[in-house]
Amino acid sequence: MAFGVWQFTRSLTVSVLVLMLGVSPNLPAQTHVVTPADLQKEAVASTRARQHNLETVNRFLSSPASEKVLGTAGIDPAQLKTAVSALSDEELARLAARSEKAQADFAAGRMSDRDLLLILLGIAALILIIVAVR
């Protein structure tokens, strides 16, 4: 008889635990770690950053000095701008930072036309190589 009571108590305990653990009152109230609103904000921010970087690089490539240098080197500026849009976000961000620095240095007189030529040709070669590898 003691064995039957023990088995009944064990079965009852397991049943109660299964019911308690199986039906969680918080289950419908659980939220995701990242909300859809946060995802949307991040997507918008990423798109804006990419657009800003594209504009920065294209502005650098469209400057009269840059167009003159590219024409002298035989590089089609339109082809280069198309290649820029094919870069990844990370590559584009690095290129935009370099373009901004080169423009600022040239405008401040810390860089000669020859230096700008070398930087511009290096950037153009880098863009074309990255796109060709893909």
C-alpha positions as CSV (number, residue, x, y, z in Angstrom):
1,M,0.0,0.0,0.0
2,A,2.8,2.4,0.7
3,F,4.1,1.8,-2.8
4,G,0.7,2.7,-4.3
5,V,0.6,5.9,-2.3
6,W,4.1,6.8,-3.3
7,Q,3.4,6.2,-7.0
8,F,0.1,8.2,-6.8
9,T,1.9,11.1,-5.2
10,R,4.7,11.0,-7.8
11,S,2.2,10.9,-10.6
12,L,0.2,13.7,-9.1
13,T,3.3,15.8,-8.7
14,V,4.4,15.3,-12.3
15,S,0.9,16.1,-13.5
16,V,0.8,19.4,-11.5
17,L,4.3,20.3,-12.7
18,V,3.5,19.6,-16.4
19,L,0.4,21.8,-16.1
20,M,2.3,24.6,-14.3
21,L,5.2,24.6,-16.7
22,G,3.2,23.8,-19.9
23,V,0.8,26.7,-19.5
24,S,2.8,29.9,-19.0
25,P,0.8,33.0,-18.3
26,N,3.5,35.1,-19.9
27,L,3.6,33.2,-23.2
28,P,1.3,35.6,-25.2
29,A,2.9,38.6,-23.7
30,Q,6.5,37.8,-24.7
31,T,8.1,40.3,-27.1
32,H,10.9,39.9,-29.5
33,V,14.3,41.2,-28.6
34,V,14.2,43.6,-31.5
35,T,10.9,45.3,-32.3
36,P,9.8,45.8,-35.9
37,A,9.9,49.6,-35.3
38,D,13.6,49.3,-34.3
39,L,14.3,47.3,-37.4
40,Q,12.6,49.9,-39.6
41,K,14.5,52.7,-37.9
42,E,17.8,50.9,-38.5
43,A,16.9,50.2,-42.2
44,V,16.1,53.9,-42.7
45,A,19.3,55.0,-41.1
46,S,21.3,52.6,-43.2
47,T,19.6,53.8,-46.4
48,R,20.3,57.4,-45.4
49,A,23.9,56.8,-44.6
50,R,24.4,55.0,-48.0
51,Q,22.7,57.8,-49.9
52,H,24.9,60.4,-48.1
53,N,28.0,58.4,-48.9
54,L,27.0,58.0,-52.6
55,E,26.4,61.8,-52.8
56,T,29.8,62.5,-51.2
57,V,31.7,60.3,-53.6
58,N,29.8,61.4,-56.7
59,R,30.3,65.1,-55.7
60,F,34.0,64.4,-55.4
61,L,34.1,62.6,-58.8
62,S,32.0,65.4,-60.4
63,S,34.2,68.3,-59.4
64,P,35.8,70.1,-62.3
65,A,39.3,69.1,-61.2
66,S,38.3,65.4,-60.9
67,E,36.6,65.4,-64.3
68,K,39.7,66.9,-65.8
69,V,41.9,64.3,-64.2
70,L,39.7,61.4,-65.2
71,G,39.4,62.7,-68.8
72,T,43.2,62.9,-69.0
73,A,43.6,59.4,-67.6
74,G,41.0,58.1,-70.1
75,I,38.5,57.0,-67.4
76,D,34.8,57.5,-68.2
77,P,33.3,59.4,-65.2
78,A,29.8,57.9,-65.8
79,Q,31.3,54.4,-65.7
80,L,33.1,55.2,-62.5
81,K,29.9,56.6,-60.9
82,T,28.0,53.4,-61.9
83,A,30.7,51.3,-60.3
84,V,30.5,53.4,-57.1
85,S,26.9,52.5,-56.7
86,A,27.8,48.8,-56.9
87,L,30.1,49.0,-53.8
88,S,29.1,47.5,-50.5
89,D,28.0,49.8,-47.7
90,E,31.3,49.4,-45.9
91,E,33.5,50.0,-49.0
92,L,31.3,53.0,-49.9
93,A,31.7,54.5,-46.3
94,R,35.5,54.2,-46.4
95,L,35.6,55.7,-49.9
96,A,33.3,58.6,-48.8
97,A,35.5,59.4,-45.8
98,R,38.6,59.4,-48.1
99,S,36.8,61.6,-50.6
100,E,35.7,64.1,-47.9
101,K,39.3,64.3,-46.6
102,A,40.8,64.8,-50.0
103,Q,38.3,67.6,-50.8
104,A,38.9,69.3,-47.5
105,D,42.7,69.1,-47.9
106,F,42.5,70.4,-51.5
107,A,40.2,73.2,-50.6
108,A,42.4,74.2,-47.7
109,G,45.5,74.3,-49.9
110,R,47.2,71.4,-48.1
111,M,47.3,69.4,-51.3
112,S,48.5,70.3,-54.8
113,D,46.9,69.4,-58.1
114,R,49.4,66.6,-58.5
115,D,48.4,65.1,-55.1
116,L,44.7,65.3,-56.1
117,L,45.5,63.6,-59.3
118,L,47.3,60.7,-57.6
119,I,44.5,60.3,-55.0
120,L,41.8,60.4,-57.6
121,L,43.5,57.9,-59.9
122,G,44.0,55.6,-56.8
123,I,40.4,55.9,-55.9
124,A,39.2,55.2,-59.5
125,A,41.5,52.2,-59.7
126,L,40.3,50.9,-56.4
127,I,36.6,51.3,-57.4
128,L,37.2,49.5,-60.8
129,I,39.1,46.7,-59.2
130,I,36.5,46.1,-56.5
131,V,33.7,46.0,-59.1
132,A,35.7,43.8,-61.5
133,V,36.5,41.2,-58.7
134,R,32.7,40.8,-58.0
